[in-house]
Amino acid sequence: MSGAEANPSAIMASAADEIGRHLKADLAPGLYVVATPIGNLGDITLRAIAVLARADVVLCEDTRHSRTLLAHFAIGTPTRPYHEHNAAKERPRVLANLSEGKRIALISDAGTPLISDPGWKLVRDAIDAGHRVEALPGASAALTALAVGGLPTDAFLFAGFLPPKSAARRTRIAELAAAPATLVFFEAPSRVAEAVADLAAVLGPRPAALARELTKLHEEVRRAPLDQLAAELDGKTMKGEAVILVGPPLAADVSDEDIVGRLIPALGDMSLRDAAKLIADILGVPKGRVYDLGIKLRKEL
């Protein structure tokens, strides 16, 4: 059935039946790590709504921000702050609540909790104490940016936020420079231009993408080499938190060891010819170079 032929009433009824099923099901005691929208409120899952509605309390970074989300879906569950400044003090209380059989939901201001947000220590301690820990997947700014960035996604390295000072930032970038994967960074609006400039200074003209306001009305994705992005952003302040993607090392920076490291598992599933083409496309190196290394590898095995 095409979109033009879709029956809105039937779709709404099916969605209502599905969320009704989740609302009626028992919710076991435990910690529920719930992903919430990164912008568009329509990106919340039916299962997330049901868990947030039935939890005894919702832990959130900013209760004012999260109450807006909960109110939008007519959810009246009490909220309690859980953020980097109170986590050490709040964590024992949460663990005590779990021991009492409470059902606790953990959310962040946007996206999937624990991804550059507080919470992993709580999850670790809850697991160590034998409590149920369940994740409800959903929106993620990092994965959303990867999906539209136009850069290789077969291997990526999420590096969170770069250091705020240029010297430390360049040191961190240099540590990541040889990673044979697309690099994914979060960045605050006030530091986007400086971060991209430092990335260009250390990594050169690698292909990159800058995504901001993802899923929102003014969503923007800029795709260009790092040096070009740096020139475009020079002296500008962005609005909204951004995701910066940087492609893997350019061909000149790809070592034979990097290529062989990808060849070995690939040859278990495909011919040398197909593996050479695939890896050459991913790394941006000549197919003949990959093929020759494959021949040499076969002789050594």
C-alpha positions in Angstrom: 0.0 0.0 0.0 1.4 3.4 -1.0 1.4 6.4 1.2 -1.4 7.9 -0.9 -3.5 4.8 -0.1 -2.7 4.6 3.6 -5.6 4.5 6.0 -4.8 6.9 8.8 -7.6 5.5 11.0 -6.4 2.0 10.7 -2.8 3.1 11.4 -3.8 5.0 14.5 -5.9 2.1 15.7 -3.0 -0.3 15.2 -0.6 2.0 17.1 -3.2 2.4 19.9 -3.5 -1.4 20.1 0.3 -1.8 20.3 0.9 0.8 23.0 -2.1 -0.6 24.9 -0.6 -4.0 24.9 2.6 -2.6 26.4 0.7 -0.6 29.0 -1.2 -3.6 30.2 1.9 -5.9 30.4 3.6 -6.3 33.7 6.7 -4.1 34.2 9.2 -5.9 36.3 11.2 -4.1 39.0 14.6 -2.9 37.6 16.4 -0.1 35.9 15.2 0.8 32.4 17.6 2.9 30.2 15.2 4.7 27.9 16.1 6.5 24.7 14.2 9.7 24.0 14.0 12.0 20.9 17.0 14.1 20.0 14.6 16.7 18.5 11.5 15.5 16.8 9.1 14.2 19.4 7.7 11.7 16.9 10.9 9.7 17.3 10.0 8.3 20.7 9.0 4.6 20.6 5.7 3.2 21.8 7.5 1.0 24.2 9.4 3.9 25.7 6.1 5.8 26.3 4.7 2.7 28.1 7.7 2.3 30.3 7.9 5.9 31.2 4.2 5.9 32.1 4.5 2.9 34.4 7.8 3.6 36.1 7.8 4.6 39.7 10.2 7.5 39.0 12.1 8.9 35.9 15.7 9.9 36.5 16.7 12.8 34.2 19.5 15.3 33.7 17.2 18.3 33.8 13.7 17.7 35.3 12.3 20.9 33.7 13.4 19.8 30.2 12.1 16.2 30.7 8.8 17.3 32.1 8.0 19.0 28.8 8.6 15.7 27.0 6.5 13.7 29.5 3.7 16.2 29.5 3.5 16.0 25.7 2.6 12.4 26.1 0.4 12.9 29.1 2.8 11.0 31.4 2.6 12.1 35.0 5.4 9.9 36.5 7.5 11.7 39.1 10.9 12.9 38.0 14.2 13.1 39.9 17.5 14.7 38.8 20.4 12.5 38.0 23.3 14.2 36.4 27.1 14.4 36.6 27.0 16.8 39.6 24.8 14.7 41.9 25.4 11.2 40.6 27.8 10.1 43.3 25.3 11.2 46.0 22.2 10.0 44.2 23.4 6.6 43.0 23.1 4.9 46.5 19.6 6.1 46.8 18.7 4.7 43.4 20.2 1.4 44.2 18.3 1.3 47.5 15.1 2.0 45.5 15.9 -0.9 43.2 16.4 -3.2 46.2 12.9 -2.1 47.3 11.5 -3.4 44.1 11.0 -0.1 42.4 10.8 0.4 38.6 13.2 3.2 37.6 13.6 4.8 34.2 16.8 6.6 33.3 16.7 9.2 30.4 19.0 11.9 29.2 18.1 15.3 27.9 18.0 13.9 24.3 18.9 10.6 22.6 20.3 7.4 24.2 21.4 7.6 27.8 25.1 6.9 28.7 26.3 8.2 25.3 28.5 11.1 26.6 25.9 11.4 29.4 25.9 10.2 33.0 24.6 6.8 33.9 27.2 4.1 33.1 28.3 3.8 36.7 24.7 3.4 37.8 24.2 0.7 35.2 27.4 -1.0 36.4 26.4 -0.9 40.0 22.9 -2.1 39.3 24.2 -5.1 37.4 26.7 -5.9 40.2 23.9 -5.8 42.7 21.9 -8.3 40.7 19.2 -5.9 39.6 17.4 -6.1 36.2 18.8 -3.7 33.7 17.0 -3.3 30.4 17.6 -0.9 27.5 14.9 0.6 25.3 16.7 1.6 22.1 15.7 4.6 20.1 17.1 7.9 18.8 20.9 8.6 18.9 22.5 11.7 17.5 25.7 9.8 16.6 23.9 7.1 14.6 21.6 9.6 13.0 24.6 11.6 11.8 26.4 8.5 10.5 23.3 7.6 8.5 23.3 10.9 6.6 27.0 11.8 6.7 28.0 10.0 3.5 31.1 8.6 5.1 32.1 4.9 5.6 30.0 3.2 8.3 31.5 -0.3 8.3 33.8 0.8 11.2 33.3 4.0 13.3 34.8 5.3 16.5 32.7 7.4 18.8 35.0 9.8 20.7 32.5 11.9 22.5 33.4 15.6 23.2 36.9 16.8 22.4 38.8 18.8 25.1 37.8 22.4 25.3 41.3 23.8 25.0 43.1 23.8 21.6 46.4 22.2 22.8 44.7 19.3 24.6 42.2 19.0 21.7 45.0 18.6 19.1 46.7 16.0 21.3 43.5 14.0 21.5 43.0 14.3 17.7 46.5 13.1 17.1 45.9 10.0 19.3 42.9 9.1 17.1 44.5 10.0 13.8 45.5 6.4 12.8 42.2 4.7 13.7 41.0 3.0 10.5 37.4 4.1 11.0 35.1 7.1 10.7 35.5 9.3 13.7 32.4 10.6 15.5 32.5 13.6 17.8 29.9 15.7 19.7 30.6 19.4 20.1 29.0 22.4 21.7 27.9 25.2 19.4 30.4 27.7 20.8 33.4 25.4 20.0 32.4 23.8 16.6 34.5 26.2 14.5 37.6 25.8 16.7 37.2 22.0 16.8 36.9 21.7 13.1 39.9 24.0 12.6 42.0 21.8 14.9 40.8 18.7 13.2 41.9 20.1 9.8 45.2 21.2 11.2 46.0 17.7 12.6 44.3 15.4 10.1 44.5 17.4 6.8 41.8 17.5 4.1 40.0 14.3 5.1 36.4 14.0 4.0 34.1 15.2 6.8 30.5 16.0 7.6 29.0 18.4 10.2 25.5 17.7 11.3 23.5 20.0 13.6 19.9 20.3 14.7 19.3 16.7 13.7 15.6 15.8 13.3 14.6 19.4 14.0 13.1 22.0 11.7 16.4 23.6 10.8 18.4 20.4 10.4 21.6 21.0 8.4 24.3 18.6 7.2 27.5 20.1 5.6 29.7 17.6 3.7 33.2 18.7 2.6 36.9 18.1 3.3 38.0 19.3 6.7 40.0 22.2 5.5 37.0 23.5 3.5 34.7 23.1 6.4 37.2 25.0 8.6 37.3 27.9 6.1 33.5 28.0 6.0 33.1 28.1 9.7 36.0 30.5 10.5 34.8 33.0 13.0 31.2 31.7 13.1 29.1 30.4 16.0 26.8 27.6 15.3 23.3 27.1 16.9 22.5 23.7 18.4 24.9 21.0 19.5 26.6 19.4 16.5 28.0 16.0 15.5 31.3 16.1 13.6 32.2 13.1 11.4 35.7 12.6 9.9 36.5 9.9 7.4 39.2 7.3 7.9 42.8 8.0 7.0 43.4 8.9 3.4 45.2 6.5 1.1 48.6 8.0 1.8 48.1 7.4 5.5 46.8 3.8 5.2 49.5 1.3 6.2 49.9 -2.2 4.8 49.0 -3.5 8.3 45.7 -1.6 8.2 44.8 -3.3 4.9 45.9 -6.8 6.0 43.9 -6.3 9.2 40.7 -5.9 7.1 41.7 -8.5 4.5 41.9 -11.4 6.9 38.3 -11.4 8.1 37.0 -10.4 4.6 38.7 -13.4 3.0 36.7 -15.7 5.2 33.5 -14.6 3.5 34.4 -13.7 -0.1 36.9 -14.1 -2.9 40.2 -12.1 -2.9 39.0 -10.1 -5.9 35.8 -9.1 -4.2 37.5 -8.4 -0.9 40.1 -6.3 -2.6 37.5 -4.2 -4.3 35.5 -3.7 -1.1 38.5 -2.8 1.1 39.9 -0.5 -1.6 36.5 1.4 -1.8 36.4 1.7 2.0 39.9 2.9 2.6 40.3 4.9 -0.7 43.4 2.9 -1.8 44.2 1.3 -5.1 42.6 -2.0 -5.6 45.8 -3.4 -7.0 47.6 -2.7 -3.8 45.0 -4.5 -1.7 45.1 -7.5 -4.2 48.8 -7.8 -4.1 48.8 -7.8 -0.3 46.2 -10.5 -0.4 48.3 -12.7 -2.7 51.2 -12.2 -0.3 49.0 -13.0 2.7 47.8 -16.2 1.1 51.4 -17.4 0.5 52.2 -16.8 4.2 49.1 -18.6 5.5 
